[in-house]
Amino acid sequence: MAAAGPAQAAEVSYATKCVPPAASGLEPVNGTTKVRITAPATAKVGDEVEVVWQFTQAASKNPDLIDLPANSVQPSGVLKVAGAQTADVAMVGPRQNPAIPKGAAMILSAMGGKVKLTTAGDVTLTPDAYTINAFGTDTKCTPTEPVPSSATIKVTAGDGGSPSTSTTPTPTPTDSTSPTPTPTPTDSDDSASPSSTPSPTDDGQTDFTGKLVEVPYKCVTPIGDKDVTSPIQINAKKNGGSYAITVQFKGSVMNSPADLPANSVNPSMDVVLGGSDTGKVHVVGPANTEPIKTGDAMTISDMTGTYNPGATGQSTLSPGVLTVSALGTTTTCTPKASMVSLTLDTEEQASGASGGSSTSGGTTSGSGGTSTSGGLANTGAENNGALKALGLVSGTVILAGVAVFTFMPGRRRLR
């Protein structure tokens, strides 16, 4: 790259309209973008000069929805070259930002690009449209008024001139997938044959395997209500008069459309009791212990708890309200129908569940969907079963990423 004159920097401010992905349900919003363009003051024809686009003030704050992790936001844009020559120059910044708490100011990295100078004269540089990529989604921002030029390069004649003008295409941000704010998880494998609920017995059996049931859920999320169906199996291991309960969601949900940090996805459920007993059993699963990278398979851990029977007779266990917390968001899914997965012969225990809840225990030993003490059946659904509820949560997290780029002035804050 040839030498050029001292750098110059000038700030411009312009009205901007930003449009989130259509699937987010968010309407376009207007705000003000402030940009400083840095470029050499002088150069010669044939020089290829570096240009820097720096956001001096983002037009929005991070709404009170989620904390944005470090290095999760990437800007790209188009710089307009005019005057002695014309071109659209691709500008792109690194996916580099500090952690941005809810309600804090947005911080976008500086973008860089190169301009090949082909004609002598004054060459002006003007910021134009830009895109903000986060959690695999793009928010596209365009000026709504003429934008003043931010820098001018005085180009003098020199070797290497060319009458033609090169145009660099708008870049695609790196390390991101095409925007899919609300991924649709795959249906469960129809060929999987659920195992039958074993007949209740008290002949010394300790392991009890429930049947796989397809539970229709209505989920309430920060981005609206959704209907999903999830394949679930409830198993039990008898320990004296009580039972260790394990709730399993079968199979991988989907490939993660975004990076999710460790300890960011937390599931729990209230198993509904029926038959002779009433009440519920609270079960909890551990958070993901390792980060989930974009493209990696997503699964939900087994949820466990302890059932202390509150009645003598045949008691049923059915999947109940599911809650999944992820990156500060909560999705609550309520079954639209009761689906019995397991029936047990129970004997009433002191402080049992009848009319109340059994909440002791609530820790789990893993997420492989396999019993460590023998006897719990393999249903054959592990490879293709779809936990749509968690897929929905993933979509919620992605859309929450979209929401951080909606401008606050004149707009109700997201709750």
Phi, psi and chi 1 to 4 in degrees:
 res  aa     phi    psi   chi1   chi2   chi3   chi4
   1 MET       -  131.8 -178.6  174.9  -64.2      -
   2 ALA   -73.9  157.7      -      -      -      -
   3 ALA   -70.6  150.0      -      -      -      -
   4 ALA  -136.9  173.2      -      -      -      -
   5 GLY   -72.8  175.1      -      -      -      -
   6 PRO   -54.6  149.1  -22.9   33.0      -      -
   7 ALA   -74.1  151.3      -      -      -      -
   8 GLN  -126.5  152.0   57.5  172.3  -32.5      -
   9 ALA  -140.8  131.8      -      -      -      -
  10 ALA  -140.1  143.0      -      -      -      -
  11 GLU  -102.1  138.8 -179.1  179.5  -74.1      -
  12 VAL  -126.8  154.7  -65.6      -      -      -
  13 SER  -128.3  135.4  174.5      -      -      -
  14 TYR  -150.9  148.0   56.5   97.4      -      -
  15 ALA   -68.8  141.0      -      -      -      -
  16 THR  -137.4  141.1  -50.0      -      -      -
  17 LYS  -112.0  123.7 -179.6  178.4 -178.1  179.0
  18 CYS  -111.7  133.5  -71.1      -      -      -
  19 VAL  -118.2  110.1 -179.5      -      -      -
  20 PRO   -69.8  165.5  -15.4   30.2      -      -
  21 PRO   -55.5  142.5  -24.7   34.1      -      -
  22 ALA   -58.2  -36.9      -      -      -      -
  23 ALA   -68.3  -12.8      -      -      -      -
  24 SER   -73.8  -21.5   70.9      -      -      -
  25 GLY    78.8    2.5      -      -      -      -
  26 LEU   -89.4  137.3  -60.4  173.0      -      -
  27 GLU   -83.4  155.9  -64.5 -175.5    4.0      -
  28 PRO   -58.7  147.9  -23.9   34.5      -      -
  29 VAL  -134.7  157.8  -76.5      -      -      -
  30 ASN  -114.7  143.0  -63.7  -64.8      -      -
  31 GLY  -156.2 -168.9      -      -      -      -
  32 THR  -120.7  129.7  -59.7      -      -      -
  33 THR  -105.0  135.4  -59.1      -      -      -
  34 LYS  -119.6  126.8  -67.6 -174.9  178.0 -179.1
  35 VAL  -133.6  143.2  170.5      -      -      -
  36 ARG  -117.7  123.7  178.5 -179.4  -68.0  119.5
  37 ILE  -102.3  127.6  -60.1  -64.3      -      -
  38 THR  -112.7  128.2  -58.2      -      -      -
  39 ALA  -155.0  161.8      -      -      -      -
  40 PRO   -63.0  146.6  -19.5   31.6      -      -
  41 ALA   -76.1  -33.3      -      -      -      -
  42 THR  -136.3  153.4   60.3      -      -      -
  43 ALA  -164.2  174.6      -      -      -      -
  44 LYS  -115.3  156.1  -65.7 -178.7  179.1  180.0
  45 VAL   -56.7  133.9  171.0      -      -      -
  46 GLY   100.5  -18.7      -      -      -      -
  47 ASP   -70.0  147.1  -71.7   -8.2      -      -
  48 GLU  -113.5  113.3 -173.7  177.5   52.3      -
  49 VAL  -108.7  151.0  -63.0      -      -      -
  50 GLU   -90.5  140.1  -67.5 -176.4  -10.2      -
  51 VAL  -127.0  138.9  179.7      -      -      -
  52 VAL  -119.6  130.5  176.2      -      -      -
  53 TRP  -109.6  116.8  170.1  -28.6      -      -
  54 GLN  -118.7  129.1 -177.4  176.9    7.8      -
  55 PHE   -79.6  113.7  -67.6   90.3      -      -
  56 THR   -89.0  -20.0   59.8      -      -      -
  57 GLN  -153.5  117.0  177.3 -178.8  -58.0      -
  58 ALA   -72.8  150.4      -      -      -      -
  59 ALA   -82.6    1.6      -      -      -      -
  60 SER  -144.4  164.5   70.9      -      -      -
  61 LYS  -104.2  163.4  -69.5 -176.3  178.0 -179.5
  62 ASN   -73.9  115.9 -178.0   13.6      -      -
  63 PRO   -60.0  166.0  -22.9   34.3      -      -
  64 ASP   -78.3   62.0  -63.8  -32.1      -      -
  65 LEU  -122.2  -58.4 -173.6   59.4      -      -
  66 ILE  -141.8  158.2   63.4  169.1      -      -
  67 ASP   -84.4  129.4  -65.1  -28.9      -      -
  68 LEU   -85.6  124.9  -74.4  174.3      -      -
  69 PRO   -69.9  162.3   23.3  -31.7      -      -
  70 ALA   -61.2  146.3      -      -      -      -
  71 ASN    58.3   45.1  -56.7  -32.8      -      -
  72 SER  -119.1   -3.4   61.9      -      -      -
  73 VAL  -122.0  133.7 -179.4      -      -      -
  74 GLN  -135.8  125.1 -178.4  179.8   33.4      -
  75 PRO   -96.7  152.6   33.7  -32.7      -      -
  76 SER  -146.0  160.0   61.0      -      -      -
  77 GLY  -167.6 -175.3      -      -      -      -
  78 VAL  -123.9  128.9  175.4      -      -      -
  79 LEU  -103.5  126.3 -177.0   74.1      -      -
  80 LYS   -87.9  124.7  -67.5  -72.4 -172.9 -178.9
  81 VAL  -103.6  129.2  177.0      -      -      -
  82 ALA  -143.4 -179.6      -      -      -      -
  83 GLY    95.8 -121.5      -      -      -      -
  84 ALA   -64.8  -24.9      -      -      -      -
  85 GLN  -146.1  160.4   68.4 -178.6   75.8      -
  86 THR  -126.3  146.7   59.3      -      -      -
  87 ALA  -172.1  157.7      -      -      -      -
  88 ASP  -108.0  119.4  -73.0  -12.0      -      -
  89 VAL  -106.7  127.2  177.0      -      -      -
  90 ALA   -72.6  132.1      -      -      -      -
  91 MET  -121.7  138.7  -53.8  -69.9  -72.7      -
  92 VAL  -147.5  141.5   64.3      -      -      -
  93 GLY  -112.0  162.0      -      -      -      -
  94 PRO   -72.3  156.3   27.4  -33.7      -      -
  95 ARG   -78.1   78.7 -166.1  176.3  -62.9  -83.4
  96 GLN  -141.7  114.6 -177.5  177.1  -20.5      -
  97 ASN  -156.7  152.6   60.1  -83.2      -      -
  98 PRO   -72.4  165.4   28.0  -34.6      -      -
  99 ALA   -59.0  134.4      -      -      -      -
 100 ILE  -117.0  106.2  -54.8  174.8      -      -
 101 PRO   -67.5  162.4  -15.0   29.2      -      -
 102 LYS   -54.3  134.7  -59.7 -172.5 -137.5   24.6
 103 GLY    81.1   -3.9      -      -      -      -
 104 ALA   -86.5  163.4      -      -      -      -
 105 ALA   -66.1  142.2      -      -      -      -
 106 MET   -74.4  140.8  -70.2  -62.0  -56.6      -
 107 ILE  -126.3  117.4  -59.0  175.2      -      -
 108 LEU  -112.0  142.5  -56.3  175.7      -      -
 109 SER   -71.0  158.1   65.0      -      -      -
 110 ALA   -72.0  142.8      -      -      -      -
 111 MET  -104.0  147.8  -58.5 -169.6  -64.9      -
 112 GLY  -126.0  155.0      -      -      -      -
 113 GLY  -162.3  174.6      -      -      -      -
 114 LYS  -128.9  142.6  -64.2  178.9 -179.3  179.7
 115 VAL  -120.1  125.6  178.8      -      -      -
 116 LYS   -90.2  117.0  177.6   72.4  172.5  179.8
 117 LEU   -86.2  125.7  -60.5  173.2      -      -
 118 THR  -119.2  -15.6   60.5      -      -      -
 119 THR  -139.2  138.8  -51.7      -      -      -
 120 ALA   -70.9  147.3      -      -      -      -
 121 GLY   131.1 -172.1      -      -      -      -
 122 ASP   -83.8  125.7  -73.2   -9.7      -      -
 123 VAL  -114.0  118.9  175.0      -      -      -
 124 THR   -97.8  149.6   61.0      -      -      -
 125 LEU  -123.4  124.9  -54.1  175.5      -      -
 126 THR  -133.1  127.2  -56.2      -      -      -
 127 PRO   -68.6  145.4   24.7  -32.6      -      -
 128 ASP  -130.6 -137.4 -164.2   60.1      -      -
 129 ALA   -67.6  151.2      -      -      -      -
 130 TYR  -145.0  161.8   60.2   93.7      -      -
 131 THR  -127.4  138.5  -61.7      -      -      -
 132 ILE  -115.1  120.7  -56.5  172.7      -      -
 133 ASN  -107.8  127.7  178.5  -86.0      -      -
 134 ALA  -152.7  137.4      -      -      -      -
 135 PHE    53.8   36.3  -68.6  109.3      -      -
 136 GLY    78.1   10.5      -      -      -      -
 137 THR  -123.0  155.0   65.0      -      -      -
 138 ASP  -115.8  130.9  -72.8  -24.4      -      -
 139 THR  -108.0  122.0  -66.6      -      -      -
 140 LYS  -102.7  127.5  -62.7 -177.5  179.9  -63.4
 141 CYS  -119.8  130.3  -58.7      -      -      -
 142 THR  -130.5  148.1   54.6      -      -      -
 143 PRO   -65.4  145.2  -18.9   31.4      -      -
 144 THR  -112.7   11.0   57.2      -      -      -
 145 GLU  -151.2  160.4   63.7  178.9   -5.1      -
 146 PRO   -58.6  135.5  -24.1   34.2      -      -
 147 VAL  -101.5  127.4 -178.1      -      -      -
 148 PRO   -70.3  150.9   24.3  -32.1      -      -
 149 SER   -66.9  147.5   62.2      -      -      -
 150 SER  -103.1  -21.8  179.0      -      -      -
 151 ALA  -153.3  152.1      -      -      -      -
 152 THR  -131.1  130.1  -59.9      -      -      -
 153 ILE  -105.8  124.9  -55.9  174.2      -      -
 154 LYS   -87.5  109.7  -67.6 -172.7  175.9  -63.9
 155 VAL  -101.7  125.6 -177.9      -      -      -
 156 THR  -106.3  162.1   57.2      -      -      -
 157 ALA   -64.0  148.4      -      -      -      -
 158 GLY  -171.8  172.5      -      -      -      -
 159 ASP   -66.9  151.3  -65.3  -23.9      -      -
 160 GLY    92.5   10.3      -      -      -      -
 161 GLY   -70.1  157.6      -      -      -      -
 162 SER  -148.5  134.8  170.9      -      -      -
 163 PRO   -69.4  -16.5   26.2  -35.1      -      -
 164 SER   -89.5  159.0   62.0      -      -      -
 165 THR  -119.2  128.1  -59.9      -      -      -
 166 SER   -90.1  143.8   61.2      -      -      -
 167 THR  -119.1  125.2  -60.2      -      -      -
 168 THR   -95.3  128.6  -51.2      -      -      -
 169 PRO   -66.5  156.0   25.2  -34.6      -      -
 170 THR   -61.4  131.6  -57.5      -      -      -
 171 PRO   -76.0  160.0   31.2  -35.9      -      -
 172 THR  -103.0  123.1  -61.4      -      -      -
 173 PRO   -53.5  142.6  -24.1   33.2      -      -
 174 THR   -78.3  161.4   60.1      -      -      -
 175 ASP    55.5   40.0  -61.9  -33.4      -      -
 176 SER  -143.8  156.9   65.3      -      -      -
 177 THR   -97.4  166.2   59.0      -      -      -
 178 SER   -59.1  144.8  -61.1      -      -      -
 179 PRO   -61.8  120.5   19.9  -30.3      -      -
 180 THR  -135.3   70.7   51.8      -      -      -
 181 PRO   -57.7  -33.8  -18.8   29.1      -      -
 182 THR  -125.0   81.6  -50.5      -      -      -
 183 PRO   -64.0  143.2   24.3  -32.9      -      -
 184 THR  -100.8  107.3  -58.6      -      -      -
 185 PRO   -61.4  153.6  -19.3   31.1      -      -
 186 THR   -73.7  154.4   58.2      -      -      -
 187 ASP   -71.0  156.8  -68.1  -25.9      -      -
 188 SER   -72.0  157.7   58.2      -      -      -
 189 ASP   -66.3  114.4 -173.2   -3.9      -      -
 190 ASP   -67.8  -18.1  -68.0  -23.3      -      -
 191 SER   -80.4  -12.3   64.7      -      -      -
 192 ALA   -68.3  132.9      -      -      -      -
 193 SER  -104.5  109.1  -60.1      -      -      -
 194 PRO   -59.9  143.2  -19.3   31.4      -      -
 195 SER   -77.1  150.8   57.8      -      -      -
 196 SER   -78.3  149.1  -60.6      -      -      -
 197 THR   -68.3  127.0  -56.4      -      -      -
 198 PRO   -67.3  149.7   23.8  -32.8      -      -
 199 SER   -64.6  134.1  -60.4      -      -      -
 200 PRO   -56.7  138.5  -22.7   34.0      -      -
 201 THR  -152.0  157.3  179.5      -      -      -
 202 ASP  -133.2   40.8 -167.0   25.2      -      -
 203 ASP   -98.4   26.5   59.2    0.1      -      -
 204 GLY   103.3   -6.0      -      -      -      -
 205 GLN   -64.3  138.2 -178.5  178.6   -6.0      -
 206 THR  -117.1  -26.1   58.1      -      -      -
 207 ASP  -104.6  130.4  -68.4  -29.4      -      -
 208 PHE  -127.8  126.1  -59.0   89.2      -      -
 209 THR  -106.9  124.5  -57.3      -      -      -
 210 GLY   -83.3  167.3      -      -      -      -
 211 LYS   -89.1  154.8   66.8  178.9  178.9 -179.9
 212 LEU   -77.7  125.2 -172.7   68.3      -      -
 213 VAL  -121.3  143.1  -69.1      -      -      -
 214 GLU   -93.6  106.5  -61.7  -80.0  -15.3      -
 215 VAL   -97.3  120.5 -178.0      -      -      -
 216 PRO   -80.4  121.9   28.7  -31.8      -      -
 217 TYR  -113.9  148.0  -85.3  110.6      -      -
 218 LYS  -110.9  117.4 -174.7  173.5 -173.4   64.5
 219 CYS  -107.4  134.0  -65.1      -      -      -
 220 VAL  -104.9  120.2  177.5      -      -      -
 221 THR  -125.3  168.1   83.8      -      -      -
 222 PRO   -62.4  -13.1  -24.5   34.7      -      -
 223 ILE  -113.5   12.1   59.5  169.9      -      -
 224 GLY   124.5  176.1      -      -      -      -
 225 ASP   -89.2  143.8  -64.1   -9.3      -      -
 226 LYS  -139.2  146.3  -57.6  -69.7 -178.7 -178.8
 227 ASP  -103.2  128.1  -68.0  -31.2      -      -
 228 VAL  -138.2  162.1  -61.8      -      -      -
 229 THR  -127.0  130.3  -60.1      -      -      -
 230 SER  -126.6  133.0  -62.5      -      -      -
 231 PRO   -82.1  121.7   26.9  -28.5      -      -
 232 ILE  -133.0  144.4  -57.2  172.3      -      -
 233 GLN  -132.2  134.5 -176.8  175.9  -22.3      -
 234 ILE  -112.1  125.7  -58.9  175.7      -      -
 235 ASN  -119.7  160.4  -57.8  -43.9      -      -
 236 ALA  -142.9  149.5      -      -      -      -
 237 LYS  -128.5  122.0 -178.0  175.9  180.0   62.2
 238 LYS   -75.9  137.9 -169.4  172.2 -176.4  179.8
 239 ASN  -139.7   92.7 -178.0   14.3      -      -
 240 GLY    69.9 -125.0      -      -      -      -
 241 GLY   -94.4   -4.2      -      -      -      -
 242 SER  -107.8  175.3   63.1      -      -      -
 243 TYR  -135.0  134.5  -63.4   84.0      -      -
 244 ALA   -84.6  118.7      -      -      -      -
 245 ILE  -100.9  136.4  -58.4  -60.3      -      -
 246 THR  -126.6  126.1  -59.0      -      -      -
 247 VAL  -107.6  125.6  177.6      -      -      -
 248 GLN  -119.8  132.0  -61.8  175.9  -20.7      -
 249 PHE   -97.5  128.2  -75.8   84.6      -      -
 250 LYS   -90.1  128.1  -66.5  -62.8 -177.4  177.4
 251 GLY    88.5  168.2      -      -      -      -
 252 SER   -74.7  141.3  172.2      -      -      -
 253 VAL   -71.3  -54.2 -176.8      -      -      -
 254 MET  -176.8  174.0   55.4 -178.8  -71.4      -
 255 ASN   -83.0  132.3  -68.8  -27.2      -      -
 256 SER   -63.5  128.1  176.0      -      -      -
 257 PRO   -84.4    0.4   30.4  -33.2      -      -
 258 ALA  -153.3  159.2      -      -      -      -
 259 ASP   -72.2  127.9  -72.8   -8.0      -      -
 260 LEU  -119.2  125.2  -64.5  175.3      -      -
 261 PRO   -70.3  163.5   23.2  -31.7      -      -
 262 ALA   -60.7  151.0      -      -      -      -
 263 ASN    60.4   35.7  -57.9  -46.5      -      -
 264 SER  -113.3  -14.3   63.1      -      -      -
 265 VAL  -118.3  118.3  179.9      -      -      -
 266 ASN  -128.4  110.1  -60.3  -86.5      -      -
 267 PRO   -99.2  151.3   34.2  -32.9      -      -
 268 SER  -154.2  162.4   63.5      -      -      -
 269 MET  -153.0  150.9  176.8 -174.2  -76.1      -
 270 ASP  -105.2  106.0  -73.1  -30.4      -      -
 271 VAL   -73.7  132.4  175.2      -      -      -
 272 VAL   -92.2  129.7  177.4      -      -      -
 273 LEU   -93.0  147.6  -59.3  173.5      -      -
 274 GLY  -149.8 -168.2      -      -      -      -
 275 GLY    70.8 -125.7      -      -      -      -
 276 SER   -71.8  -27.4  -59.9      -      -      -
 277 ASP  -105.3  162.1 -149.7  -12.0      -      -
 278 THR  -138.3  161.2   58.1      -      -      -
 279 GLY   116.5 -151.8      -      -      -      -
 280 LYS  -151.9  162.1   60.9 -173.7  179.8 -178.5
 281 VAL  -123.2  120.8  178.9      -      -      -
 282 HIS   -85.1  125.9 -170.6   65.4      -      -
 283 VAL  -122.7  146.9  -67.4      -      -      -
 284 VAL  -134.5  141.7  178.2      -      -      -
 285 GLY  -111.8  154.5      -      -      -      -
 286 PRO   -74.4  155.5   30.4  -35.4      -      -
 287 ALA   -68.8  160.7      -      -      -      -
 288 ASN   -62.0  127.5   53.6  -52.5      -      -
 289 THR   -82.5  -20.3   57.2      -      -      -
 290 GLU  -120.8  151.1  -61.0  -68.1  -24.2      -
 291 PRO   -60.1  147.4  -20.4   31.9      -      -
 292 ILE  -105.6  115.1  -56.2  172.4      -      -
 293 LYS   -83.4  155.5  -63.1  -65.7 -175.2 -178.8
 294 THR   -54.9  127.8  -59.0      -      -      -
 295 GLY    94.0  -14.3      -      -      -      -
 296 ASP   -76.7  153.2  -73.6   -6.2      -      -
 297 ALA   -67.9  137.9      -      -      -      -
 298 MET  -104.9  132.0  -65.9 -178.7   64.7      -
 299 THR  -133.8  161.3   58.1      -      -      -
 300 ILE  -110.6  140.5 -167.1  168.0      -      -
 301 SER   -72.0  157.0   59.2      -      -      -
 302 ASP   -62.0  141.7  -68.8   -4.3      -      -
 303 MET  -108.8  135.6  -64.6  177.7  -74.3      -
 304 THR  -131.1  156.5   62.7      -      -      -
 305 GLY  -168.1  179.9      -      -      -      -
 306 THR  -117.1  130.0  -59.4      -      -      -
 307 TYR  -104.2  115.9  168.9   37.0      -      -
 308 ASN  -104.0  106.4  -65.6  -53.8      -      -
 309 PRO   -57.7  141.5  -23.9   34.7      -      -
 310 GLY  -109.1    7.7      -      -      -      -
 311 ALA  -153.8  155.9      -      -      -      -
 312 THR   -99.5  131.1  -61.5      -      -      -
 313 GLY   141.6 -158.8      -      -      -      -
 314 GLN   -93.1  117.2  -69.0 -169.8   -1.2      -
 315 SER  -113.7  138.7  -59.0      -      -      -
 316 THR  -107.7  152.2   61.7      -      -      -
 317 LEU  -125.4  127.2  -70.9   83.8      -      -
 318 SER  -129.5  143.9  -55.6      -      -      -
 319 PRO   -58.5  136.2  -24.3   35.1      -      -
 320 GLY  -118.8 -146.6      -      -      -      -
 321 VAL   -65.1  127.1  174.4      -      -      -
 322 LEU  -105.2  133.6  169.1   70.5      -      -
 323 THR  -124.2  128.5  -58.6      -      -      -
 324 VAL  -126.7  121.5 -177.1      -      -      -
 325 SER  -105.3  134.1  -60.2      -      -      -
 326 ALA  -149.1  123.4      -      -      -      -
 327 LEU    49.0   43.3  -68.3  178.9      -      -
 328 GLY    85.7   -1.7      -      -      -      -
 329 THR  -106.4  155.7   67.8      -      -      -
 330 THR  -129.6  129.1  -61.5      -      -      -
 331 THR  -114.8  126.9  -68.9      -      -      -
 332 THR  -116.1  123.2  -57.2      -      -      -
 333 CYS  -115.8  124.5  -60.9      -      -      -
 334 THR  -111.0  127.7  -57.2      -      -      -
 335 PRO   -65.3  138.8   19.7  -28.7      -      -
 336 LYS   -86.5  -10.3  -65.2 -170.4  -72.2 -175.1
 337 ALA  -150.7  149.3      -      -      -      -
 338 SER   -84.8  126.1  179.7      -      -      -
 339 MET  -123.9  105.2  -49.5  -75.8  -71.7      -
 340 VAL   -71.6  124.6  174.2      -      -      -
 341 SER  -101.9  -29.6  174.7      -      -      -
 342 LEU  -145.4  138.3 -177.2   62.8      -      -
 343 THR  -121.4  132.7  -59.3      -      -      -
 344 LEU  -127.7  145.5  -62.3  170.0      -      -
 345 ASP   -82.4  116.7  -91.8  -20.2      -      -
 346 THR  -118.8  156.5   58.8      -      -      -
 347 GLU  -123.2  134.2  -66.4 -177.0    1.7      -
 348 GLU   -58.2  135.2 -178.4  177.9   -4.8      -
 349 GLN  -116.3  152.4  -56.5  -64.8  -56.6      -
 350 ALA   -58.5  136.2      -      -      -      -
 351 SER    57.7   36.2  -58.6      -      -      -
 352 GLY   -72.8 -177.0      -      -      -      -
 353 ALA   -84.1  -14.8      -      -      -      -
 354 SER   -52.2  117.6 -170.8      -      -      -
 355 GLY    79.1   -3.2      -      -      -      -
 356 GLY  -133.7 -139.9      -      -      -      -
 357 SER  -141.0  151.6   62.2      -      -      -
 358 SER  -106.9  117.5  -66.4      -      -      -
 359 THR  -125.8    3.0   57.1      -      -      -
 360 SER   -68.9  159.7   61.0      -      -      -
 361 GLY    82.7 -128.4      -      -      -      -
 362 GLY    87.1   13.3      -      -      -      -
 363 THR  -111.6  162.8   58.6      -      -      -
 364 THR  -135.7  160.3 -172.2      -      -      -
 365 SER  -111.0   11.8   57.4      -      -      -
 366 GLY   154.9 -174.8      -      -      -      -
 367 SER  -135.4   24.0   57.7      -      -      -
 368 GLY   -82.4  -10.5      -      -      -      -
 369 GLY    75.6   21.3      -      -      -      -
 370 THR  -130.5  135.9  -57.6      -      -      -
 371 SER   -70.2  142.1  167.5      -      -      -
 372 THR   -96.7   -0.3   58.4      -      -      -
 373 SER  -118.9   13.2   55.4      -      -      -
 374 GLY    87.2  145.7      -      -      -      -
 375 GLY    98.3  -20.3      -      -      -      -
 376 LEU   -80.4  128.0  -62.3 -171.8      -      -
 377 ALA   -74.2  150.5      -      -      -      -
 378 ASN   -90.2  122.0 -176.0  -35.0      -      -
 379 THR   -86.1  -11.1   66.0      -      -      -
 380 GLY    84.8    4.7      -      -      -      -
 381 ALA  -101.3    5.2      -      -      -      -
 382 GLU   -63.5  -33.5  -77.0   77.3   -1.3      -
 383 ASN   -78.8  -30.9  -68.4  -30.0      -      -
 384 ASN  -127.1    2.0  -63.5  -55.7      -      -
 385 GLY   -65.2  146.2      -      -      -      -
 386 ALA  -116.9  118.7      -      -      -      -
 387 LEU   -90.5   90.3  169.9   53.7      -      -
 388 LYS   -69.3  -27.2  -63.3 -176.4  178.9  179.9
 389 ALA   -62.2  -44.4      -      -      -      -
 390 LEU   -70.2  -35.4 -178.7   56.2      -      -
 391 GLY   -58.0  -39.1      -      -      -      -
 392 LEU   -64.4  -41.6  179.0   61.0      -      -
 393 VAL   -60.9  -42.7  169.4      -      -      -
 394 SER   -57.8  -44.0  176.9      -      -      -
 395 GLY   -62.0  -37.3      -      -      -      -
 396 THR   -62.8  -43.9  -61.1      -      -      -
 397 VAL   -61.3  -42.0  172.2      -      -      -
 398 ILE   -63.7  -45.9  -64.2  168.7      -      -
 399 LEU   -66.6  -30.4  -70.4  176.7      -      -
 400 ALA   -62.5  -36.5      -      -      -      -
 401 GLY   -62.0  -38.4      -      -      -      -
 402 VAL   -61.5  -41.9  175.3      -      -      -
 403 ALA   -63.2  -23.4      -      -      -      -
 404 VAL   -67.1  -14.8  -56.9      -      -      -
 405 PHE  -103.0   12.0  -56.8  109.1      -      -
 406 THR   -85.1  135.0   59.8      -      -      -
 407 PHE   -78.3  141.6  -62.0  136.7      -      -
 408 MET   -79.6  -38.0  -55.2  -53.8  -68.6      -
 409 PRO   -58.4  132.9  -24.3   34.6      -      -
 410 GLY    71.2   17.8      -      -      -      -
 411 ARG  -136.2  137.4 -179.2  175.6  175.4   85.3
 412 ARG   -65.5  137.1  179.0  172.7   61.7   84.2
 413 ARG   -71.4  142.9  -65.5  173.1   70.1   88.3
 414 LEU   -69.0  141.3  -69.2  172.7      -      -
 415 ARG  -107.8      -  -60.5  -65.2 -178.7 -172.3
